[in-house]
Amino acid sequence: MQVHASEIVHHSIDKQALVDLFLLFLDKDCVLSSVEDMSAYECDGLSAYRRLPWIVVLPNTLDQVSKILRTCHAKGIPIVARGAGTGLSGGALPIGNGVLLSLAKFNRILEIDTDNRMARVEPGVRNLAISEAVQPFGLYYAPDPSSQIACSIGGNVAENAGGVHCLKYGLTVHNILALKVFTINGELLELGSAGLDAPGYDLMALMTGSEGLLGVIVEVTVKLLPIPEMAQVLMASFSSVESAGESVAKIIGAGVIPGGLEMMDNPAIRAAEDFVRVGYPVDAAALVLCELDGSPDQVCDEVERVRDLFQRCGADKIRSAQDETERRQLWAGRKAAFPAVGRIAPDYYCMDGTIPRKRLGEVLKRISDLAVQHELAVANVFHAGDGNLHPLILYDANIPGDIERAEEFGGDILELCVSVGGTITGEHGVGVEKINQMCVQFSVAEIQQFHAVKHAFDPDGLLNPGKAIPTLQRCAEFGAMHVHQGQLAFPDLERF
Ligand SMILES: Cc1cc2nc3c(=O)[nH]c(=O)nc-3n(C[C@H](O)[C@H](O)[C@H](O)COP(=O)(O)OP(=O)(O)OC[C@H]3O[C@@H](n4cnc5c(N)ncnc54)[C@H](O)[C@@H]3O)c2cc1C
C-alpha cells in the first residue's frame, strides 16, 4: 500500500534531538530508537505491510503520555498509538518519520464494581483478562474478538471490535460506559458516564472506532454482564452455501437472537477439521454453528425452533452438543479456523466486509467467481449472524505478483460488499488496508465531514496520518482507476 503524497506529515527535527527531549521525562529503557529494538513494532497483524518506526516510546504514567503528546504537537511530529498490535488493517503500522506510542505498560484493572456491574481498566489490559478477573463474581465482558487472549481493550475501543457474541450483546461501543482520552495537545477528556445518558454530543461513541486518529485512550470503563445460566450449540451442515445462508436469515427473521451464529464454507471446514479433529462434516458445502444462551427454559425452546428452521432450509445433518465438553469442541474448530487455514497456504489475507444477511448465499457465490477470475483460492469463515464476512484469500508471498493479486481480489470483495448495500469493514477497521475503498463507500461530502471532525480534534493531522480517512486527493487518484460508466469520480480535483 502506497503512502499518498497528500498524507505525509513533513517536519525537520533531528531524531537525536527528539530522543533527548523524551529523555527529559522518560527513562532510557522507555525510548527505543535502534533498528534492533524497534523491529518488533514494524507491523501489526497485517504483516504484509511493514515499516520501521522512527522512535518508539513506552511510557509508564499518564503524565508521561501527556508530555509525549505535547512534545509531538509542539514539534509537528506524527504519532501512532499502539495496543497489542493484533489489528488486521494496519492501523498501528508505524509512520517512517513518526513516533510509535505503546500503551502496553498500562495493564492494570483499576476497579471492579459488581453492584453497578462495571470495571475501570487501563488501555493495555487484555480483553480476556477482564472476563477472567470478574468471573469469580459471575460476570463477564461480552465483546469477544477471536484475538481476545492478546488484544488490548484500548485497541478494541479504537477499532470498535466485535466477536462471536456481538450479534446478541453488541459491539464494543455498546459495552462501554466511559473513556479517558488525551488530545493531541496532551489535555485529558472524560467522555461518557456511569449513567445511561449523557448531555452534549456523544464523543465517547465518536472516539470508539476512531482508529487512533482523534485521541489516545488511557482509561476505559466497561459494562459487565452476568454469565448466562446455560448455553447450547447446534451445528447444521448443508450441501449448498445458499441454503446455509438462508438458514441464517431465517433464524434472525424468526426473532431468535443467538449468542453466536457463525458459518464456514468447505475449504474452511476441511482446514479446521484437519487441524482440531472435532468431527466437522468435511463433505458439507457449508456449516452453521448456532449458540443459544439464557435461562434453561428459554434455551430449550430456542434450540427446538432453530432445529426446525435448519430442517426447513434443507440441512443434511444437525448435531447438538450433549455436554459442555462437546460444546467447547464444536467451537474449537471455528475458533481455530484462522490458524488452520494458515496451515494450508504459505500466506493468507483476511478481508472483513459486511453485507445484509439475506444476501449471504449470493455474495459467497460471487466471491468464488472472483477467486476463479483472480486465480487464487479463498476460504470463508465468518460471523454470519452479523453478515460480517471474513474471506481468507490464500496466496504465496514468495511468488512474484501474488500479493498484488490478493490485494486486488480483496478490493473487489469490498466493493462487492458495498454494491449489495453493505460496508467495507465489519470489525477490523479501515487502517491502511481499506483506505482506498473508503472512497467507494462514501461521497465527497461525507469524506469532507470526516475531515472536519478530524480537524476539530487534531488540526495539524498528527494522529495516525494516512489511516482510515482518505484525503480527497487519494480518492481522486483511486477514482481515476475506477471510472463507472464513463463518470469520472471527483471531477473537480486535480489528477497527479
Ligand atoms: C487471529 C486474529 C483474530 C482476530 N479476530 C478479531 C475478531 O473476531 N473481531 C475483531 O473485532 N477483531 C479481530 N481481530 C483484530 C484485532 O485483534 C482487533 O482489531 C483489536 O481490537 C486490536 O487491538 P490491539 O490492542 O491489538 O490494537 P492495535 O493493533 O495495537 O491497534 C489497533 C488500532 O487502534 C489504535 N489504538 C490502539 N490502542 C489505542 C489507544 N490506547 N488509544 C488510541 N488508539 C489506539 C491503533 O493506532 C490502531 O489504529 C483479530 C486479529 C487476529 C490477529
The ligand as an ORCA input file, in Angstrom:
! r2SCAN-3c Opt
* xyz 0 1
  C      -6.143    -14.052     14.875
  C      -6.888    -12.753     14.979
  C      -8.252    -12.786     15.148
  C      -8.973    -11.573     15.235
  N     -10.310    -11.628     15.454
  C     -10.994    -10.478     15.602
  C     -12.394    -10.521     15.859
  O     -13.015    -11.571     15.980
  N     -13.027     -9.330     15.991
  C     -12.373     -8.130     15.881
  O     -13.002     -7.089     16.026
  N     -11.056     -8.085     15.627
  C     -10.349     -9.207     15.495
  N      -9.006     -9.156     15.254
  C      -8.355     -7.842     15.047
  C      -7.767     -7.170     16.314
  O      -7.470     -8.119     17.312
  C      -8.704     -6.090     16.848
  O      -8.834     -5.056     15.904
  C      -8.254     -5.472     18.182
  O      -9.249     -4.586     18.622
  C      -6.927     -4.728     18.087
  O      -6.465     -4.485     19.398
  P      -4.915     -4.202     19.675
  O      -4.757     -3.925     21.106
  O      -4.098     -5.303     19.150
  O      -4.730     -2.867     18.831
  P      -3.552     -2.453     17.836
  O      -3.453     -3.418     16.721
  O      -2.337     -2.168     18.600
  O      -4.144     -1.083     17.284
  C      -5.311     -1.069     16.528
  C      -5.706      0.381     16.244
  O      -6.093      1.010     17.451
  C      -5.276      2.149     17.709
  N      -5.046      2.139     19.152
  C      -4.574      1.115     19.895
  N      -4.565      1.464     21.179
  C      -5.023      2.729     21.249
  C      -5.239      3.642     22.315
  N      -4.999      3.328     23.577
  N      -5.719      4.880     22.022
  C      -5.999      5.229     20.744
  N      -5.801      4.406     19.705
  C      -5.329      3.172     19.956
  C      -4.045      1.961     16.867
  O      -3.463      3.216     16.497
  C      -4.598      1.235     15.664
  O      -5.168      2.155     14.761
  C      -8.276    -10.341     15.147
  C      -6.892    -10.318     14.998
  C      -6.200    -11.510     14.909
  C      -4.706    -11.449     14.761
*
